[in-house]
Amino acid sequence: MGACLQKHVREKVDSKSAAIVPSWASSPGYIDDDEGRVKLVGDVTCPYTQRVRIALLHKNIPVNASLVMPDDLRSYRAENLSATSPDGKYPVFQHGDQKFTGSVDAMLAYIEETFENPPLLPNGLEKEVARWVSYIRDTFTVNVLDILHNGDPYAQDSLEARLNESLARLDSGIKPQGKHFLGSKFTLVDVYLIPFLSLVDLVTYVRGFTIDSSYSRLLSYKFSMCKFKCYKPVQVGVDLSKDILVKSSIERPPLPLVSFALLQHKSITWHLEAFVKLVKEFDGINRKPFVDTMQRTVFGTRLKELPIAYGRLLEILQEHAQMEERIIFPALEMADQALTESALRDHSRDLPVMNGIREDIKGVMSLRLGNSDHREALSALVGRVEAFEVHVKEHFKEEEKEQLPLLQAAGFGTKKQQPMVGQALAIMESSHSRLLPYILEGLRPHEVHQYLGIMKSTSSDAEKEYLIPKIAHALNNDEYENVRKVAVDRVPALGGPQYTKGQSRPSMDQGDSWYSRRAVSFIH
């Protein structure tokens, strides 16, 4: 991935075992007595390098491999690697006087022609192998890399659709007999496919995309390939690769302010849907012709959570609107003043509606439970919050389609958006100091990571020393333990013992959580 190079280790690879020896031995200047061996220099996590290694292992070819890791790439490229690959292309393959740099296709063709057995192009399968290799190389590989490296929030739906289409085609092409792609024989199709199919785990971590469960053949193949003798020594875990992409793909999205606003839209929408569902549930209970004393007591207790729940949602909605009015809309005026004026009018109409719902809730709470006025008030509240839900979704959709994309057109690209996120957080300081876990609860795990990453990226190194404890304290809340676990899993610095040991774990408000928590979504 990227330049496909990583921290120097030397690995002696043969058909049966692999041994790691000290990093000093990995320099391309290191003299090996066996000049007849294949030599390979590349990135241990690079899927292109892995293709070459898999082919060599399949054919039991002894290899002197110098594998590197990205952390040390810059220092080693200048000092040690320039002689190996003057053009800077990797991997580098050398056998005798034959040397290839960068072109994995050429390396694999040479390996197949020079080392015939066991073949990767079995007799009778040449055309089918060529067809699938072409598709995997030119389409599937491109789709995987695009979704991994393209953090544009507006591109994600199309990127997921393209990848899903590729996975569907691969699933339909796998032969039902045998454990390899084309059946019982391991071929170049497997060589090309395995390293990039394994990257889907990384796509899941970074983008939240998963292989559809209906692709049973592909899922079975993906499980089996980890046991292939020629792939097992080549495998690298997701943990080794994910750190490379976290800063570029998660913590530093190309349009940070747009991503920040879109993530808030997702969270608000999720909480609004849950709130509407709760009000409708209460209305259904209240309409029952008969409710015994115990049920009425439980219902009355739960009903008291209604103003607390709406209070949280209202605070986020109001601060989000203030952030847009003071940060986003002034920037958009440079591109389309009329559009900004229209958005401000929408906001001015929303405020009375939001406050009206709050007053309606107060009215419901003031009436005696079970009488006709109480039932009518609760039923009226259902209609009001349902209409408000529809309006908010339409409003967000309009902003996402017509307004937020104009930020870049108005000259506010990634660099200019970065400080604007800091300004937005300052405006929303109240909600983020008290309601941060509430905001994160409405997001999926990779989105939680991205949101926290955007918050961190607005600070200097010195400011981060204060920001991490501040975020950790906000998350240190018993009511949102599931959220905290996800946040700590994604950003381990938030889980330091200094943030939990001996400290109180206050609830955000009195009372327990009032609707089904998004626990399932945090186990993706």
Salt bridges, closest charged atoms under 4 A:
GLU11 OE1 - ARG53 NH2 3.01
ASP32 OD2 - ARG10 NH2 3.06
ASP32 OD2 - LYS12 NZ 3.58
ASP34 OD2 - ARG37 NE 3.04
GLU35 OE1 - LYS39 NZ 3.77
ASP105 OD2 - ARG137 NH1 3.39
GLU112 OE1 - LYS59 NZ 2.88
GLU128 OE2 - LYS175 NZ 3.09
ASP138 OD1 - ARG137 NE 2.87
ASP146 OD2 - ARG162 NH2 2.70
ASP201 OD1 - LYS222 NZ 2.80
ASP239 OD1 - LYS242 NZ 2.79
GLU251 OE2 - HIS449 NE2 3.60
GLU251 OE2 - LYS456 NZ 3.45
GLU273 OE2 - LYS393 NZ 2.77
GLU281 OE2 - ARG302 NH1 2.83
ASP283 OD2 - ARG287 NE 2.97
GLU315 OE1 - ARG434 NH2 2.37
GLU324 OE2 - HIS265 NE2 3.58
GLU324 OE2 - HIS320 NE2 3.00
GLU324 OE1 - HIS347 NE2 3.15
GLU325 OE2 - HIS347 ND1 2.85
ASP346 OD1 - ARG349 NH2 2.22
ASP346 OD2 - HIS395 ND1 3.89
ASP350 OD1 - HIS391 NE2 2.44
GLU359 OE2 - LYS362 NZ 3.47
ASP360 OD2 - ARG384 NH1 3.00
GLU386 OE2 - LYS280 NZ 3.27
GLU389 OE2 - LYS393 NZ 3.11
GLU399 OE1 - HIS265 NE2 3.04
GLU399 OE2 - HIS347 NE2 3.66
GLU399 OE2 - HIS395 NE2 2.89
GLU400 OE2 - HIS265 ND1 2.74
GLU429 OE2 - LYS470 NZ 3.62
GLU441 OE1 - HIS271 NE2 4.00
GLU441 OE2 - ARG517 NH1 2.86
GLU447 OE2 - LYS266 NZ 2.76
ASP478 OD1 - ARG505 NE 3.84
GLU479 OE2 - ARG312 NH1 3.19
GLU479 OE2 - ARG517 NH2 2.94
GLU481 OE2 - ARG484 NH1 3.73
GLU481 OE1 - ARG505 NH2 2.38
ASP509 OD2 - ARG312 NE 2.40
